[in-house]
Amino acid sequence: MDKHTCSVCGYVYDPQKGDSEGDVKAGTSFQDIPGTWECPICGAGKNAFKITE
């Protein structure tokens, strides 16, 4: 699974870790995160993220 980086603040979403603050369990691919999810650092939407491998 690819990692995705927020183009606003640089936060990296790692699917192996998930996002405990955003109720995204470890092992969840970026594509499977709900569309309402926001970057836990700056609040940017999913559309602000780019694949970083």
TAJO-V481482 format. One record per residue. N is the residue number from 1. SS is DSSP state (A for helix, B for strand, O for the rest). D_CENTER is the distance of its C-alpha to the mean C-alpha in Angstrom with 1 decimal. Layout:
BEGIN
n = (N N)
ss = (SS SS)
d_center = (D_CENTER D_CENTER)
END
This chain:
BEGIN
n = (1 2 3 4 5 6 7 8 9 10 11 12 13 14 15 16 17 18 19 20 21 22 23 24 25 26 27 28 29 30 31 32 33 34 35 36 37 38 39 40 41 42 43 44 45 46 47 48 49 50 51 52 53)
ss = (O O O B B B O O O O O B B O O O O O B A A A O B O O O O O A A A O O O O O B O O O O O O B A A A B B B O O)
d_center = (12.0 10.4 7.9 6.1 7.3 7.6 11.2 12.4 12.0 10.8 8.0 6.7 3.9 7.0 7.8 11.0 10.1 7.6 7.3 11.0 11.2 9.3 11.3 8.9 11.3 11.3 11.8 9.6 8.7 6.0 9.2 10.1 7.6 10.1 10.6 11.3 7.9 7.6 6.3 8.3 10.4 11.6 10.8 9.9 9.1 7.0 10.1 9.7 7.2 9.5 10.0 11.3 12.6)
END
